[in-house]
Amino acid sequence: MERALFVIFALTAIVAALNVLLRRHPLHSALALLVVLGALAGLYILLGAYFLAMIQVVIYAGAILVLFLFVIMLLNIRAEEARLARRPFLRWLALPFALLLGAEIFYLVRTFEENPVPSGTSVGVTEAIGRELFTTYLLPFEVTSILILIAILGAVVLARRG
Amino acid sequence: MTTIPISWYLAVAAVLFTIGAVTVFVKRNALVMLLGIELMLNAANLTAVTFSSYFRELAGQILVFFVMVVAAAEAAVGLAIIVLLFRHRETLNVDEAQLLKL
């Protein structure tokens, strides 16, 4: 059951990620990324990180992706026409280099073969995360608020200049 | 109940990260390049959550929380810059936006 769910979520994520890469229209890419984020939320639940799964859906899919979609529709971006690249052969170098990068990461993770993830761990419940966030990681949490403030100011300044 | 090997999660994260990196390098549309960056961030998040669950240590999930917050800030500023770029250049092709001066 658990493995079946894992395979479903993982395949959904990978196929949707390929769609992000292969679609020509930015709107289709953004919607495919939405599917990836949903599938990753499912994987987080399988890992016992319930709070992060909820945050993934609410913040990533609900706020960030909607921001992307909003900008795409606001600017009325059309599909990119297949214009001639200045160095067309570079495009075909992408595949071997992608395979090389993937192989490197696989080489790094291959050592974790026989260690199963314990299922149903309750380490990611909201209460535990909240307690950690407001005790051990209080300073980073507060600094994050300043970062958000600066980002808001930056966005407003950029918008007003245009 | 069967449990899932940790390497499966790491393999999925590796595939997602690779696809995100290729998206950033291959696409010429600035907006889609940002989408590729989000994809890579999510792959790294999956790795962090996997190890957090494996070692039963909350620090990984706290890290993912902060990554999400920073991603939100990055998306807000990046999209503002993209809107400005589009207003001035009428295109999002990064090959045609070589000068920092608008």
Contacts between the chains, C-beta under 8 A, distances in Angstrom:
chain1	res1	chain2	res2	distance
A	1	B	1	7.4
A	2	B	1	6.2
A	2	B	2	6.0
A	2	B	3	7.2
A	2	B	4	6.3
A	3	B	2	5.8
A	3	B	4	6.1
A	6	B	4	5.2
A	6	B	8	6.6
A	10	B	8	7.3
A	10	B	12	4.7
A	13	B	12	6.5
A	13	B	16	6.4
A	14	B	12	6.9
A	14	B	15	5.4
A	14	B	16	7.0
A	14	B	19	7.6
A	17	B	15	7.4
A	17	B	16	5.3
A	17	B	19	4.4
A	17	B	20	7.2
A	17	B	39	6.1
A	18	B	19	6.3
A	20	B	19	7.1
A	20	B	20	8.0
A	20	B	23	6.1
A	20	B	32	7.8
A	20	B	35	6.0
A	20	B	36	7.2
A	20	B	39	6.2
A	21	B	19	5.5
A	21	B	22	6.0
A	21	B	23	4.9
A	21	B	26	7.2
A	21	B	27	7.9
A	21	B	36	7.8
A	26	B	29	5.9
A	26	B	31	5.2
A	26	B	32	5.3
A	26	B	35	7.7
A	29	B	32	5.3
A	29	B	35	5.4
A	30	B	35	6.2
A	33	B	35	5.3
A	33	B	38	6.3
A	33	B	39	6.5
A	36	B	16	7.2
A	36	B	39	6.7
A	36	B	42	6.7
A	37	B	42	6.7
A	40	B	42	5.7
A	40	B	45	7.5
A	40	B	46	6.1
A	43	B	9	6.9
A	43	B	12	7.2
A	43	B	46	6.4
A	43	B	49	7.9
A	44	B	46	7.9
A	44	B	49	5.7
A	46	B	4	7.0
A	47	B	9	7.1
A	47	B	49	5.4
A	47	B	50	6.2
A	47	B	52	7.9
A	47	B	53	4.2
A	48	B	53	5.3
A	49	B	49	5.0
A	49	B	52	7.0
A	49	B	53	6.4
A	49	B	61	5.5
A	49	B	64	7.8
A	51	B	61	7.3
A	52	B	45	8.0
A	52	B	49	6.2
A	52	B	61	5.6
A	52	B	64	5.7
A	52	B	65	7.1
A	55	B	65	6.8
A	55	B	68	6.3
A	56	B	68	7.6
A	59	B	68	5.6
A	59	B	72	6.5
A	60	B	38	7.9
A	60	B	42	7.6
A	60	B	68	6.4
A	60	B	71	7.5
A	63	B	72	6.5
A	64	B	38	7.1
A	64	B	71	6.4
A	64	B	72	5.6
A	64	B	75	4.9
A	67	B	75	5.8
A	67	B	76	7.0
A	67	B	79	6.0
A	68	B	31	7.1
A	68	B	34	7.3
A	68	B	35	6.8
A	68	B	75	7.0
A	68	B	79	7.0
A	71	B	31	6.9
A	71	B	79	4.9
A	71	B	82	6.5
A	71	B	83	6.3
A	72	B	31	6.4
A	74	B	83	7.3
A	75	B	82	7.9
A	75	B	83	6.8
A	75	B	86	5.0
A	75	B	92	7.7
A	77	B	29	7.6
A	77	B	31	6.8
A	77	B	86	7.9
A	77	B	92	6.4
A	80	B	28	6.9
A	80	B	29	5.5
A	80	B	93	7.7
A	86	B	95	7.5
A	91	B	26	6.9
A	94	B	22	5.9
A	94	B	25	6.3
A	94	B	26	5.2
A	98	B	18	5.5
A	98	B	19	7.9
A	98	B	21	7.2
A	98	B	22	4.6
A	101	B	17	8.0
A	101	B	18	5.2
A	101	B	21	6.1
A	102	B	14	6.0
A	102	B	15	6.6
A	102	B	18	4.2
A	105	B	14	3.8
A	105	B	17	6.5
A	105	B	18	7.0
A	106	B	11	6.7
A	106	B	14	5.7
A	109	B	7	5.5
A	109	B	10	3.8
A	109	B	11	6.4
A	109	B	14	6.3
A	110	B	7	6.9
A	112	B	5	7.5
A	112	B	6	4.7
A	112	B	7	4.7
A	112	B	10	6.4
A	113	B	5	6.9
A	113	B	7	5.8
A	114	B	5	7.1
A	115	B	5	6.8
A	115	B	6	5.1
A	115	B	7	7.9
A	115	B	54	7.0
A	116	B	3	3.7
A	116	B	4	6.4
A	116	B	5	5.4
A	116	B	6	6.9
A	117	B	3	6.0
A	117	B	4	5.6
A	117	B	5	7.3
A	117	B	6	5.1
A	117	B	9	6.9
A	117	B	50	6.9
A	117	B	53	5.6
A	117	B	54	5.5
A	118	B	3	6.3
A	118	B	53	7.5
A	118	B	54	7.7
A	118	B	56	7.6
A	119	B	1	6.0
A	119	B	3	5.0
A	119	B	4	7.4
A	120	B	1	7.9
A	121	B	53	5.6
A	121	B	56	6.1
A	123	B	52	7.1
A	123	B	53	6.6
A	123	B	56	5.1
A	123	B	57	7.5
A	123	B	58	6.1
A	123	B	61	7.6
A	124	B	49	7.9
A	124	B	52	7.5
A	124	B	53	7.1
A	124	B	58	7.6
A	124	B	61	5.5
A	128	B	58	6.1
A	129	B	58	6.5
A	129	B	61	6.1
A	129	B	62	6.9
A	129	B	65	7.3
A	132	B	58	5.1
A	132	B	59	8.0
A	132	B	62	5.8
A	133	B	62	6.5
A	133	B	65	7.3
A	137	B	62	5.4
A	140	B	66	6.4
A	144	B	66	6.3
A	144	B	69	5.2
A	144	B	70	7.8
A	147	B	69	7.3
A	147	B	70	6.9
A	147	B	73	5.7
A	148	B	69	6.9
A	148	B	72	7.5
A	148	B	73	5.8
A	150	B	73	7.7
A	151	B	72	7.8
A	151	B	73	3.6
A	151	B	74	7.7
A	151	B	76	5.1
A	151	B	77	5.4
A	152	B	76	7.2
A	154	B	76	7.8
A	154	B	77	4.9
A	154	B	80	7.1
A	155	B	76	4.8
A	155	B	77	5.7
A	155	B	79	7.9
A	155	B	80	4.4
A	158	B	77	7.4
A	158	B	80	4.1
A	158	B	81	6.3
A	158	B	83	7.8
A	158	B	84	5.7
A	159	B	80	5.9
A	159	B	83	7.4
A	161	B	84	7.1
A	162	B	83	6.7
A	162	B	84	4.9
A	162	B	87	5.2
